[in-house]
Amino acid sequence: MCGNGLRCLARYLHEEKRFGRDLIIDTPDGPKGARVGKDLIETDLGVPDFSGKRAGVVGAPEVFIDRELEGFKVSAVYTGAAHLIVPVPDPRRVATEKAAALSNHALFPDRVNVNFTTLIDRSTAFARVFERGVGWTEACGTGAAAVYAVFRRKGLIDDTLSVRFNAGAVAVTAAGERILLTGPAEKIAEGIYWIK
């Protein structure tokens, strides 16, 4: 599932298809709630799953938190997609080879999205994401949720975390155990696709 894509779809359904502001969108990960505001869209990504199995770790213990892997301390979580959270001093300086080694590690037979992140303060983080099968990406909604989930579990953040990426920032918070992702969704193009 794509967290940022979910926000874009919610805006499209509201503006182009005239659906209401409150939506339930069926995804491969189950139904997800969305609320379309004037400038921002909030999506409910559900409850993060820290079980090693759900996070895609082969033979993993119940929880895969703060484990040593390829010279990094990593934590795995599922937030609509499997993610590995890797705190580092400067995510921009991580070599592609190191990111690929983690993403393609034998512990993750289906590969894993790797989020190199640094906590700037209790309400702000910066992340750089190496997505499985893609490589470096400019932003990742489920990755932002994963960063929030791991830092929240460790008690390192306040209630709301602004997760910044090269392409912009999203706000992540919780409603009980459920993770809410809020950010803009901007229309950049329009077209027609003919299916034969």
NORPEUR-V167619 format. One record per backbone hydrogen bond with DSSP energy under -1.0 kcal/mol. NH is the residue of the N-H (numbers start at 1). CO is the residue of the C=O. E is the energy in kcal/mol with one decimal. If there is no record, write none. Layout:
# NORPEUR-V167619
NH|CO|E  NH|CO|E
This chain:
# NORPEUR-V167619
6|2|-1.8  7|3|-1.3  8|4|-2.0  9|5|-2.7  10|6|-2.2  11|7|-2.2  12|8|-2.5  13|9|-3.0  14|10|-2.1  15|11|-3.0  16|12|-2.8  17|12|-1.1  19|13|-2.4  23|34|-3.0  25|32|-3.2  30|27|-2.2  32|25|-2.6  34|23|-2.3  35|42|-2.8  36|21|-2.7  37|40|-2.7  41|183|-2.9  42|35|-2.7  43|181|-2.8  44|33|-2.8  45|179|-2.7  49|78|-2.5  52|62|-1.1  55|51|-2.1  56|53|-1.5  57|52|-3.0  58|107|-3.4  60|57|-1.4  67|74|-2.9  69|72|-2.8  72|69|-2.0  74|67|-3.2  75|85|-1.6  76|64|-3.1  77|83|-2.3  78|49|-2.4  79|81|-2.2  83|77|-2.6  84|113|-2.7  85|75|-3.4  86|115|-3.0  88|117|-2.5  93|90|-2.0  94|91|-1.2  99|95|-2.0  100|96|-2.9  101|97|-2.0  102|98|-1.7  103|99|-2.5  104|100|-2.3  105|102|-1.3  108|105|-2.3  111|108|-2.3  112|103|-1.4  113|82|-1.7  114|130|-2.7  115|84|-3.4  116|128|-2.6  117|86|-2.2  118|126|-2.3  120|124|-1.8  121|124|-1.7  124|121|-1.1  125|162|-2.6  126|118|-2.4  127|164|-2.8  128|116|-2.5  130|114|-3.0  131|135|-2.7  134|131|-2.1  135|131|-2.7  137|129|-2.3  144|140|-2.1  145|141|-2.1  146|142|-1.9  147|143|-2.6  148|144|-2.3  149|145|-2.7  150|146|-2.4  151|147|-2.4  152|148|-2.8  153|149|-2.2  154|150|-1.6  155|152|-1.3  156|151|-2.5  158|122|-2.9  161|172|-2.9  162|123|-2.8  163|170|-2.6  164|125|-3.0  165|168|-3.3  167|138|-1.8  170|163|-1.9  171|182|-3.0  172|161|-2.6  173|180|-2.2  175|178|-2.4  178|175|-1.7  179|46|-2.8  180|173|-3.0  181|43|-2.8  182|171|-3.0  183|41|-1.9
